[in-house]
């Protein structure tokens, strides 16, 4: 394995650079709703704007008592090790529940989300659907 260590560190560096658009820190839905120009900062220091319309849609879907627990942007990671087109949903169980609810993969109320066993893997067609519905409140990264 030692003879491949330089190669592997090069791959890790490339993945890090590919993920420069990922958030440095996330903000709660509650916090973003209060901002006049909602945005988050990416790992490379860029400002990434968030559309008010998306925040409004999410605030109508999610009960207000959870607005301070939902951290945005939602994070989806491309995971080549899990097979073609496989992605994992990042974040808390509540955030995973919301993503699956938006995709129509579950039909449960917010009162039951804690008890549910949630799949963490979604596939490229579902990610494309999420990109249509949540273009500024979701980000896609690359994992191994």
C-alpha positions as CSV (number, residue, x, y, z in Angstrom):
1,X,0.0,0.0,0.0
2,X,3.0,2.3,0.7
3,X,3.9,2.4,-3.0
4,X,0.4,3.9,-3.8
5,X,0.4,6.5,-0.9
6,X,1.4,9.3,-3.2
7,X,-1.2,8.4,-5.8
8,X,-3.9,8.1,-3.1
9,X,-3.0,11.5,-1.5
10,X,-3.2,13.0,-5.0
11,X,-6.7,11.6,-5.4
12,X,-7.7,13.0,-1.9
13,X,-6.4,16.4,-3.0
14,X,-8.5,16.3,-6.2
15,X,-11.6,15.3,-4.3
16,X,-11.0,18.2,-1.9
17,X,-10.7,20.6,-4.8
18,X,-13.8,19.2,-6.4
19,X,-15.7,20.0,-3.2
20,X,-14.6,23.6,-2.9
21,X,-18.2,24.6,-3.7
22,X,-19.5,22.8,-0.6
23,X,-20.5,24.9,2.4
24,X,-17.9,26.0,4.9
25,X,-20.7,26.4,7.5
26,X,-24.4,25.8,7.2
27,X,-27.2,28.0,8.4
28,X,-30.6,27.1,9.8
29,X,-33.8,27.6,7.8
30,X,-34.9,30.0,10.5
31,X,-31.7,32.1,10.1
32,X,-31.9,32.2,6.3
33,X,-35.6,33.2,6.4
34,X,-34.6,36.3,8.4
35,X,-31.8,37.4,6.0
36,X,-32.6,40.0,3.3
37,X,-30.0,38.4,1.0
38,X,-29.8,34.8,2.2
39,X,-26.5,33.0,1.4
40,X,-23.9,30.6,2.7
41,X,-20.1,30.7,2.3
42,X,-18.4,27.9,0.4
43,X,-15.1,26.2,1.4
44,X,-13.2,28.4,-1.0
45,X,-14.7,31.6,0.5
46,X,-17.3,32.3,-2.2
47,X,-20.8,33.5,-1.4
48,X,-23.5,31.2,-2.6
49,X,-27.0,32.9,-2.7
50,X,-30.1,31.1,-1.7
51,X,-33.5,31.9,-3.3
52,X,-36.2,33.2,-1.2
53,X,-38.8,31.1,-3.1
54,X,-37.1,27.9,-2.0
55,X,-36.9,29.0,1.6
56,X,-40.6,29.9,1.5
57,X,-41.4,26.5,0.0
58,X,-39.4,24.7,2.7
59,X,-40.9,26.8,5.5
60,X,-44.4,25.8,4.3
61,X,-43.5,22.1,4.1
62,X,-41.6,22.0,7.5
63,X,-43.4,22.8,10.7
64,X,-42.1,26.0,12.3
65,X,-40.8,24.2,15.4
66,X,-38.2,22.5,13.2
67,X,-37.0,25.6,11.3
68,X,-34.0,26.2,13.7
69,X,-33.0,22.5,13.4
70,X,-32.8,22.3,9.6
71,X,-29.4,23.2,8.4
72,X,-29.0,24.4,4.8
73,X,-27.8,23.7,2.2
74,X,-28.9,20.0,2.2
75,X,-25.9,17.9,1.3
76,X,-25.8,15.0,-1.1
77,X,-22.6,13.1,-1.7
78,X,-21.8,11.1,-4.8
79,X,-20.4,7.8,-3.6
80,X,-18.6,5.8,-6.3
81,X,-17.8,3.0,-3.8
82,X,-21.6,2.3,-3.5
83,X,-22.1,1.6,-7.2
84,X,-23.1,3.5,-10.3
85,X,-25.2,6.6,-9.6
86,X,-25.3,6.1,-5.8
87,X,-25.4,9.1,-3.5
88,X,-25.8,9.4,0.2
89,X,-27.9,12.0,2.0
90,X,-25.9,14.0,4.5
91,X,-27.0,15.8,7.6
92,X,-29.3,14.9,10.5
93,X,-32.0,12.4,10.5
94,X,-34.5,15.2,10.3
95,X,-32.8,16.6,7.2
96,X,-32.7,13.1,5.6
97,X,-36.4,12.7,6.3
98,X,-37.2,16.0,4.6
99,X,-35.2,15.0,1.5
100,X,-37.0,11.7,1.3
101,X,-40.3,13.4,1.8
102,X,-39.6,15.8,-1.0
103,X,-38.7,12.9,-3.3
104,X,-41.9,11.1,-2.3
105,X,-39.9,8.1,-1.0
106,X,-41.8,8.2,2.3
107,X,-45.3,9.0,3.3
108,X,-45.1,9.8,7.0
109,X,-45.8,12.8,9.1
110,X,-43.3,14.9,11.0
111,X,-44.6,13.4,14.3
112,X,-43.2,10.0,13.3
113,X,-39.8,10.9,11.7
114,X,-37.8,9.9,14.8
115,X,-39.1,6.3,14.8
116,X,-38.5,5.7,11.1
117,X,-35.7,3.7,9.6
118,X,-34.6,5.9,6.7
119,X,-32.6,4.8,3.6
120,X,-29.5,7.0,3.2
121,X,-28.8,6.1,-0.4
122,X,-30.5,7.7,-3.4
123,X,-29.7,7.5,-7.0
124,X,-28.9,9.9,-9.9
125,X,-32.5,10.3,-11.2
126,X,-33.6,11.3,-7.7
127,X,-30.7,13.7,-7.4
128,X,-31.7,15.3,-10.7
129,X,-35.2,15.8,-9.3
130,X,-33.9,17.4,-6.2
131,X,-31.7,19.8,-8.3
132,X,-34.9,20.9,-10.1
133,X,-36.8,21.4,-6.8
134,X,-34.0,22.8,-4.7
135,X,-31.3,24.3,-6.9
136,X,-29.9,26.7,-4.2
137,X,-30.7,24.9,-1.0
138,X,-29.0,21.7,-1.9
139,X,-25.4,21.0,-2.8
140,X,-23.8,17.9,-4.3
141,X,-20.3,16.8,-3.3
142,X,-18.0,14.0,-4.2
143,X,-17.0,11.2,-1.7
144,X,-15.0,8.0,-2.1
